[in-house]
Amino acid sequence: MKLIKLIVCGATAFLPLMLCYTPLRAEVIDNCNRIELLTKSTELLSGLNVKQEVECQTLNGADYSLYAAKLSATLNDEADLRAQEISYKLIGLIPDDYRYFDCFSGEIGNLSHALYDRNTKKIILRSDTQIEDKILVHEILHALQDQHHNLEQLRSGIKDSDHDLAVSALIEGQAMVIEEAYLESASVDRKTKLEDSKIDCMPPEPLFSIFLFPYEWGVRFFKIIQKADSDNLERVFSDPPMTTSEVLYPEEYFARLNSETLSPKHFLKSSFPDYTKVYSDVLGEYVIRSLFRTRANRTLAILAGKGWTTDLLELFKNKKDQSYMLLWRIRFAKSHDVKEFLTALKLYSQNHFNLPVDLEATAWVAELPSGLMYEVDSGTDWVSIKYTQL
């Protein structure tokens, strides 16, 4: 996942504290002592038998944070993180004052209390925190997934953020379903008490909702897959969803499996003589939805992403003055999908840039007070958005 890769309190992506936070305690707690018993419960609930003992290790708070940070560093390229910070600020995924690189290169270890490391095949837990059984079940399930489906291999073909979010939704969806089943079987309170919300690195909206995607939408996706083919879940792990659109609309996933659908049209390579390309990514339908949901409205946001077939975000650096230019091109299935995207983009432009745009406009250029040139163009099945630092 180009957005951020880390197995923290979940399988493959950063999981915000609302799902794994428990109050810190002064004493040392051996959270691993419950793993063996909870493994048996997880086996029964998931139908995944243990092929080898699930190993567990506890670390004090400082060592755990360092471990998680080092793991993040092995999964995330430093240059990509810096390019992401610039790109996400330009398109509005994060505010200008959010320390994206600092948070996800060094401080991410402070944002969780449990993780499964698919490299060492161990569950790593903080020893200064009483970790809830449901979280341990969640991590055990990831260990069992790894034993049965090889998580490293499952993720080996991922090339962009949209694909990564989709695969993560499958992995996290099953883990959340089993966590729910455990809560039902044990009659445990579902609520996790949050006692500390003053955390600088907590992701702001809309990035927060994107990080939650695998957990919220993954549950729904997995349940639909399970209901449609409860006797054979192997198929979905051998051929996982490829886009967030397939997770949002499982019928698209089934259509791809059961018919030869046309590949989405891709974009011609872009070339700017004065610039060097430093980063590229596919963000996907759900990122579009999340971006507009906070600066337009929920209905327009859903419609803006509907009909998405592919997109390409590219970040370029000026060879002379080191300024940046970002080009984001999105392709849609039908012309009315383009119109709906532009409708949301116009409201976004008003709310985010204080830039009124004619309701009938299909293209515009504006120099913003922030020092950006903001250019939008569109065709029958595409939209192009360009930000250039002046």
N, C-alpha and C positions, 0 to 999 in steps of 0.2 A: 504494500500500500504506500503510495507516494505521499499521502497526507501525513502519515506517521506510522511507523511499524514498531510495535512493542507488545509482548505478551504480558499484560498486566491485569491481574484480577479478571482474566478472560483469556481467550486463545490467541488472538492475533492482533489486537488493536488496543490503544489506550482506552481504558474504561474509567469514566469520571467517578468521582468519589461517591456520588449518590447511590452507586451500586455496590461499593466495597468499603465504605468508610465505617469504622467502629472507633469509639473513643480510646485514646492512648492511655496506657496504665504504666505505673512506675515499675511494677514487678516483672520478672522474666516469666514468660508463659510458654510452655511446650505445646504449641498448637498441633504438632505432628502426632501427638499421642492419640488423636481421634481419627487419623487417616485410615487405619486398617478397618475399623468398624464401619466408617462411612463409605469405604470402597465397596463393601458388601452390599450396602443399600443402593449405591449408584449402579452396580452391576444389575441388580434386580429391576430397578426402574428403567434402565436404558436398554437392557438386553445385550449389552456389550460385556463379554466375559473378560476377566483379567488374564492377559497372556504372560505378564511378568509383574512382579511386585512393584507397586507404585511407590517410588522413593520420595522422601520429604526431607527438607532441611530448614531449620530456623536460623535467622540471623538477627542481631540486634538492629535497632533502627538505623544507625549510621551505616552499617555494613550492608543492610538491605537496600538502602537508597543508592549506595555506590554500585551494588550488583545490578540493580535495575537500570541505572544510568549507563553502565558499561554495556549491558545487553542492548539498550537502545542505540548506542553508538555503533554496535556491530550491524544493526539492521537499517540504520539511516545514514545516508551519505551526507557529510557536513555541507557540501556545496548545494545539494538538493534542499536541505533545510533552510539555508540562507535564501535560495531562490524562491522557495515556497513562501517565506515570510514577505518578500517583496511582492510576489504575485498576488497573494491573498489580501494584502493591504491595498493593492491597486484595484482589485475587483470588489473589495468590500466584505470579504469573508471575515476579516479581523480588523479591529480599529488600529490606527497608526501607533498608539502607545502600548499595544500588546507585545510582550517580549517572546515572540514565538520561538525563535532559535534558542534563546537562553533556557526557556522552559523545557523544550523537548530534546535538548542536547545534554543538559546537566541536571535540571531540577525535577525531571519527570519521576525520579525514584522516590520523591516525597509525596507523590500523588496516589500511592496505592499501598496495600498491605499484603498482597498475595499475587503470585504469578506462576505460570507454568512455563518452564524453559524447555522448549522442544529440542534444544541441542544436547543438554545433559539428561533429559528425560526426568527431571526432578520438579517437584512442587517446592517453591521457595516462599517462606512465610516470615513475617516479622514476629519477633519474640516479645515485643513490648506492647502488643495489641491482642486483645481477646477477639479472635476471628470467628465469625459466626459459622455454624455448620453448613448453612446453605452456600456460603462462598467456598468452603472446602469441597463440597459436592460439585460445585461448578468447576473447580480446578481438577478434581479427580476425573470428571467427565472428559476434560480436555486430554488428560493422560490416556484414557481409554480410547478416545478418538485417534490419538496418535498411534497407539498400538494396532488399531484396526485399519486406519485409513492413511497413515503416514502424512502428518500435517505438512512436513517439509516438502514432500512431493506434491501434495495437493496445492501448495502455494507456489510451486516452482515456475509455473508458466505465467504468473501475474506480471503485467507490464505497466499498468496505470492504476490510478486511484479508484476509478469506477469499478474496474474488475476486482480490485482488492476488497472494496466495500461489499461487493456481491458475494465473494467467497467467504469473507468474514461473517456475513449474515447467516450463511449455512452453518458454519462452525459454532458461532455464538447462539444462533437460534436453537440448535439442539441442546446446548448447555443450559440455556434459560428455561427450556421446556422441562428438562430433568430437574432443575432447581425448583421450578414450580411444583413438580410432582413430589419432590421431597418435602416441601413445605406442607402440601396437602396430607401426605402420609404421616408426617410427624406432628401435625396440628400446630405448626410454629407460626408465630406472628410474622407477617410478611414485611412489616415496616422496619426500616433501618433508621435509627435516630441519627440525625446530623447535628453535631455540637460545635462544629467549627467551619464557618463559611468564608472566613477571611483568608483565602488562599490566592496569592497573586497569579499563579499559573493556571487556575481553573479556566478552561476554554470559554471565550465569550460566544454569544450567539452571533452568527449562525453556525460557527464551527462546532459548538457544543452539540447541536442537534445532529450534525454529520457524524461525530464520534459515537453518538447513541444509536445511529442507524442499524448496525449489525445486531444490537440487542433488542430494540423495539420491533423493527420490521422483520428481523430474522426469526423471531418466535412465530409470527403469522405465517411466514413462508414455510418454515419447517412443518408446522401443523397441517398446512394444506398439502404438502408433499406426503406427509405421513398418512393422511386420510386417503389420498388418491392411490397410494401404493404402500400400504403399511407393512406388507410382507417382504418388501425389497427396497430398503433404503440405500443399498449399495450403489444403485444406479446414480443417485444424485451426488454421491461422493466421488464417483468415477467421472461424472460429467456435471460439475457444479454450475450454478448460475454465472453468467459472464458479465452482466451489467446490473446496476441498481434497478433499471426498468424491469428486468426479469424477476427481481425480488418483489418490487412493488406490484407487479401484475404477473402472477405465476402462470397465467394462461400464455404469456409470451415465452416463458421458459418451456412449457409443454409443447408449444407450437414449434420451437426450434428443435426440440428433441425428435418430434414426430413428423417433421416435414423438412424439405429442403428450402429454407427461406433464403432470400437474396441477402448478400452481405451489404452492410451499409456503405454508402458512397463515402469515400475518404477525400481528403483535401490535397490539392497540389502543394508541393513544397514551397514555402515562402522564402523569399530572398531579399535582403536589404543590405546593399553594399557597405554601408557605414556601420553596420551592426554585426555582432557575433551572437548566435543563439546559445544560451546558457542553460535552458531548461524547457522541457515540454511535458505535457500530461493530458490525459482525458479525464474530465471531472465528472461527467455523467448527469443523468436526470435528477437524482436526489440532491446533488449540490446546487443545481439550478433552483430546485424547489425551496431549499433551505435559504439560499441567498435572497430570494424575492419574498419569502414568508415574513422576514423581519423588516423589510423596507417597502413592501407593497401590501398584500394581504394574503391570507391562506388560500382563498379560492383562486385568485390570480396566479399565485405561486404554483399551484397544482397544474393549472392550465398552461402555464409557461413552459413546464417541463414535458407535458404530454406531447407525444409525437416525436420526441427526441430520437435520433438514430445514431448520431455520433457527435463528438466535438473534439477540438484540439486547442489547448492553451499553450502558447509559446512565449517565452521571455527572452528578450534580446538586450545586449549591452552595447552601448555606443563605443566604438573603438577609440574615439578621440577624448570625449569628456566623461566617459564612464557612466553616463545617464542610462535609464532603462526605457524600453518600449515593450508593451505587452499586447499580443494579438490573440484574441479568443474567438474562434469560429465554431458555430454550432449548425448542424444540419438536421432538418426535420423531414417527417414523412410527407406532409401535405402543406399547401400554402396557407390554410387557415391556422395551422400550428405556428407558422411564422408570425401571423397577425397577433395571436394570443401571447406569444413571447414578447413581441414589441409593445403590447399594451402594458404588460408587467414592467418591462424595461423603462417605459416612460414614467410610470409612477415611482419606480426605483430612482430614476434620475432626479425627479422632483424632491423626493425625501432624503436621498443621500447626498446629492450635489446642489440642492436648491436650484435646479435647472428645469424650468418649464419647457416641455416639448409639445409641439403641435400634435393633436390627437391623430391626424391623418398622415403624419410624417413616416416615411419608410427609411429615411437616412438623415443624419444630422452631424454637425461638427461644432464643437464648442471649446473655448479656452477657459479652463476652470481657475478660480482664484487660488487653488492649491498649487498651481504651476503645472497642471496636466492639460494636454490636448486630448479631448475625448471625442472619438469618431465612431459613428455607427453606420453601417450599410447593410442592406438586405436584398435578397432575391426571392424567387418563388419557393425555394426550399432551404434557404440558409440565412444566417445572420452573422455579421462580423462586427466585433467590438475591439477597438484599439485605444490604448492609453499610451501617451508619449510624454515623458518628462521633458519639460522645456528648459 
